[in-house]
């Protein structure tokens, strides 16, 4: 994802994992928790919501909600994208992701993805030997116990050399380099943020505030830049979650 306007940033086949584990991979639940059949309660506003643009044209949304249940942090993620031409839908992408974290570690993850008609599922559970992952695309594997998924809300993403692809259920190798510190506008206010470039299996840009709020991801998918713009940010909640 490449930063363009506002908190926007980069470049990669993440539409399939962030939005592919976002149209790339692009942009995890307490043991036993199940992926909801539908998105979180629409009456509950997400803590973080983005407008997703491709080549400067809005194509959908990416929303993240956080819920505390006892000692577990539950993260629900919903991505809805569609590229249209008049009344025709040329491409659609839907991704549902539920993560459960305890003590700063991912203890379970369940995802369902519809990538333009191609369906994917991933399930992961913490075990004595690491994180046991089963996916429709890559079968079974054991990931490191402290691995972070490609959902990007977690600021520790920029310290990792491996991530768990939430669409395909594979481990991806990455390097993350700080690029610049700059000011971006969030809700009409200037916020100082750090920009990072991710290379390796994923090529994209990420932007986090100095308070560790995820503000942007940008990447190139299918020859066009995909860029995020913050539409809603519950700063107190996101900062609290990021500090866990």
Secondary structure, DSSP 8 states (H G I E B T S, - for coil): ----SSS----STTTBTT----SB------TT----SS-S-TTS--SEEEEEEETTEEEEEEEEEEEEETTEEEEEEEEEEEEEETTEEEEEEEEEEEEEEETTEEEEEEEEEEETTEEEEEEEEEETTEEEEEETTTEEEEE-TT-EETT--SGGGGG-SEEE-TTT--EEEEEEEEEEEEEEEETTEEEEEEEEEEEES--EEEEEETT--EEEEEEEETTEEEEEEEEEE-HHHHHHHHT-
